[in-house]
Amino acid sequence: MADSPGLDADESLAEFRELVRSAGGDIAAELMQRRARPDPATLIGQGKVDEIAAVATSTDADLVLFDHDLTATQLRNLEAALPCRVLDRTQLILDIFARHARTREGQLQVELAQLEYMLPRLTGRGKAMSQLGGGIGTRGPGETQLETDRRKIQRRIDQLKTDLEAVRRVRRQQRQRREAVPVPTVALVGYTNAGKSTLFNRLTGAQVLQSSRMFATLDPKLRAIELPSRRRVLLSDTVGFIRNLPHTLVTSFRATLEEVEQAEILLHVRDASSSYGAEQKVQVEKVLGELEALAKPRIEVLNKIDLLDAHERQGLAAREQSLHHPQGGEVMVSAQTGEGTDSLLASIDKVLYSDPMIATELRVPQSDGATLAAIEAGMLVHSRRYEGNLVRLSVSGPASLIGRLRKYRLRDEKTPMEEDALGGHLETGRR
């Protein structure tokens, strides 16, 4: 494998080791190399190639994995020199994606990314093309067919793009239906294995697969949650990011990542116990930049605080208080135990700008049970008192709901700002 910028050697090796295990591989040996510049023919030089060949033979390894992308020439030369198949970092990540794709959409996206990556690397791939089955790098399109007819591959790529465009149309229609009854979306983003799915389950009560393996979540999940203000939002769980995330994946998974692009707030879930959290944050923000989502309000969710000792927690809390976060701030949570999730929901409430909260007073007939039930379900009731057959309520609620109950509102209580908020919602309702 090759060293990676931004991480020290041990951290880079640990992350790559976890990728291999997530793909179902058993590690027979590990080799590290530092070079001033890559060898154009083999990436690692002839001496290292001979060393790897000897280790692969002595351990009966059937696969050599590189934590680096290989050119078509390097891949061809390495497979000619080594006694087993060779995969680079991107092929390994694509294999993990193929293993975890469950929906038709996810499978289409993985196959498209695999084909677009394979197409320029087909020449001379005899050894890699010779078998299909359950091993790493053998999931997905039928490799034996790829070498024989490039035009078939290109036709398949075109078909996949057409199919994915149909998926995007359906997704746009679903989003338009959601926007007709506006419910803002909050998207979970973060480095792979940061605990997004566990947090999603904790906040929604869902049973989405949660796993310590990388990229366990590929297919987007949407669930409604209620905030302390009684406003409802849709929470979206998305695929995890990783350093050097293949560009073909970012492109192919554009339909999935549209939830990130459309979200009102991003929850950047970070592993507070990780020793290279700063580098992970940079990598996530790099992908968010590609999605043109960096300007969105973002809450940093420092997860896995249950793995920290008291001293580490104090240091994290002190840093949180000292930093200024204009977008949304930081919240310390444990998705595993539930600690801090109330603070997280309150932070979302604070940052959410659509359908603003308005404090007002309402007079409702006691006989109007449906309206009173709607107020109890959708607003915070601060006080109530009875005036004959009327109930006078002091409440805080979303402008959309206050607008629908405007005939019960005490007219002299409105401020100009509240009038603007209500007017916008009422005008929207008329359209």
Salt bridges, closest charged atoms under 4 A:
ASP3 OD2 - ARG34 NH1 2.62
GLU15 OE2 - ARG89 NH2 3.60
GLU15 OE2 - ARG243 NE 2.70
GLU18 OE2 - ARG213 NH1 3.13
GLU30 OE2 - ARG17 NE 2.70
GLU51 OE1 - LYS48 NZ 3.23
ASP67 OD1 - ARG89 NH1 2.63
ASP67 OD2 - ARG243 NH2 2.84
GLU79 OE1 - ARG125 NE 3.32
ASP95 OD2 - ARG139 NH1 2.62
GLU105 OE1 - ARG171 NH2 2.54
GLU111 OE2 - ARG156 NE 2.93
GLU116 OE2 - LYS161 NZ 3.49
ASP149 OD1 - ARG151 NE 3.77
GLU165 OE1 - ARG168 NH1 3.96
GLU165 OE2 - ARG172 NH2 3.03
GLU258 OE2 - ARG168 NE 3.95
GLU258 OE1 - ARG175 NH1 3.90
GLU259 OE2 - ARG171 NH1 3.63
GLU259 OE2 - ARG175 NH2 3.69
GLU259 OE1 - ARG178 NH2 3.50
GLU261 OE2 - ARG254 NH2 2.99
ASP271 OD2 - LYS304 NZ 3.58
GLU285 OE2 - ARG298 NH2 3.18
GLU290 OE1 - HIS247 ND1 3.33
GLU300 OE1 - HIS268 ND1 3.43
GLU300 OE1 - ARG270 NH1 3.31
GLU300 OE2 - ARG298 NE 3.72
GLU330 OE2 - ARG319 NH2 2.89
GLU330 OE2 - HIS325 NE2 3.78
GLU339 OE2 - ARG313 NH1 2.83
ASP349 OD1 - ARG231 NH2 2.79
ASP355 OD1 - HIS425 NE2 3.48
GLU361 OE1 - ARG392 NH2 2.61
GLU376 OE2 - ARG384 NH2 2.12
GLU387 OE1 - ARG363 NE 3.07
GLU387 OE2 - ARG385 NE 3.67
GLU387 OE2 - ARG392 NH1 3.88
GLU418 OE1 - ARG409 NH2 2.91
GLU419 OE2 - LYS414 NZ 3.75
GLU427 OE2 - ARG431 NH1 3.38
